[in-house]
Amino acid sequence: MQALLSGIRPWVTLTLLCCALYLPSMATLPVMDRDEARFVQATRQMAESNDYIVVRFQDELRAKKPVGIYWLQAAAVNLFSHPADTAAWPYRVPSFVAALATVLLVFRFGSSLFDRRTGFVGALVMASSLLLFSESHLAKTDAVLLALTTAVMGGMGMVYMQSCGGKAAPSWVSPALWLAMGAAILVKGPVTPMIAILASMTLCLADRKASWLHGLRPVMGVVLSIAMVAPWMAAVSAETEGTFITRAIQEDLIPKLLGGQESHGAPPGYYLLLVGITLWPGSLFLWPAVWRSWKERALPGLRFLLAWTIPAWLVMELIPTKLPHYTLPLYPPLALMIATTVLAVRDSTRVDLSRLAPMLWYGVWSLLGLGLAGAAIALPIYLEGELLLWSLLPAVALGGVMALVWRSIMRQHFLPALVFAMAGAAVAFTLIMNTVLPNLKSLWISQEIASAIDRYAPGKRLAAAGYHEPSLVFLCGTETLLQDGAGAAHSLMQGTAGAAAIEEKELPAFLSVASRQPDIQEATTISGLNYSRGKPVVLHIFIKGKIPE
């Protein structure tokens, strides 16, 4: 292992592994509703209009997130594609780069807090986690926020370790930390500052000293971060007369803090229940690692990881609005805790992973893996009514890895068990993303509608009634009309739209108006599952005039 960890080899190895894991399926997955589709459509409009200050979705002001992610996605689209193109992969490039950067940063900072072995194993745990794998394929804020938070907290960790008698932090660490902080605010507002403030307060209280904070150069840093954020905030406030900032606070931030926004409420404990699957397969040793880290919290490196994780996790559990990816910025310290624990066992120090409690957790972990394998087989049967042969491959990979993991655990070979788990998961995740999900046609309703419009009314504007998912706007164009049934009929009759997609519940209202014009005809019917709502949907495609052969 020492040969692998010398020089630039670990950097090259991790980069190649991430490219092999994330890149192959970036272009295979259609644009996802709803968040990703909203981001890519708003970015497209930004690139089309050359307005890089105000974020809009069609004519609506989109004040959910700051502008940073849109700038990154617009740069990627202008570099690799064109705003008129409906391919989603260029918009996903920032997420891929951020996922890769996160893995490399975990290695870099893990090496500083502990050693290269720990950093490398922690980076592998992070790279293979189900949640990061998923977010690396989605054009959203979360992978980028993760990378920036890791940069901020990693820099803070290096300064903290210096104050504890560790290696001196390089002079570039503090400026880089604050530049990352400013960028993180531009991407997702107060999330990263909250994590950093809670961690630093926890360390100061636990150590009963705050002198190490001077190493962060906070005055210079705050000025630097404000200098990054203030120009855009001033510009967007001027452009919208203060509406953007006001709506961001009143319609996004405050509702999330006070209640379950957009039906995403959940009780405290939600993330604890979920982390076993979202950090899978590295979660194999999660709870033994957390327990061991708490017992060894006198060690500065583990102390810092706990301060990074626990306070912010508690706050997120208490906030009513919850989504699985909200705790993603807290996964790097968990990955490093897992690495330190597995390597401590390998070195025969202080830890026993063969006791009853860890063994029970391994059983739960195995059930989660079998659940993933079962889902890969069951989804095509449930949605398409047939068994996809491709769906058997990830199930076989996951089943095989279970056997290898348990064989290694029973022999007390814990590091090989973790390696087998990560390798098997990497194969299974890639197969699911490349072969299973793209073939679930029932999920990709907007794509089917766009294909129908290209066939029956090429180049024509679409009016949609009942089905208003953001992906439809991205795939069919910014000018897509989102109306009720009667409105869509009027648009088709008056020629402001060349085709209409009518959900079944809007069909009576549409037909009551459209029946006045006999040349409006139904071209085809599309059915599937609206996964954003968890409900089946049937749509009728109408055009004006003769139906093409």
Buried (B, 14 or more C-beta within 10 A) or exposed (E): EEEEBEEEEBBEBBBEBBEEBBBEBBBBBBBBBBBBBBBBBBBBBBBEEEEBBBBBBBEEBBBBBBBBBBBBBBBBBEEEBEBEEBBBBBBBBBBBBBBBBBBBBBBBBBBBBBBBBBBBBBBBBBBBBBBBBBBBBBBBBBBBBBBBBBBBBBBBBBBBBBBEEBEEBEEEBBBBBBBBBBBBBBBBBEBBBBBBEBBBEBBBEEBEEEEBBEBBBEEEBBEBBBEBBEEBBEBBBEEBEEBBBEBBEEEBBEBBEEEBBEEBBBEEEBBEEBBBBBBBBBBBBBBBBBBBBEEBBEBBBBBBBBBBBBBBBEEBBEBBBBBBBBBBBBBBBBBBBBBBBBBBBBEEEEBEBEEEEBEEBBEEBBEBBBBBBEBBBBBBEEBBEEEBEBBBBBBBBBBBBBEBBBEBBEEEBBBBBBBBBBBBBBBBBBBBBBBBBBBBEBBBBBBBBBBBBEEBBEEBBBBBBBBBBBBBBBBBBBEBBBBBBBBBBBBBBEEEBBBBBBBBEBBEBBBEBBEEEEEBBBBBEBEBBBBBEEEEBBBBBBBBEEBEE
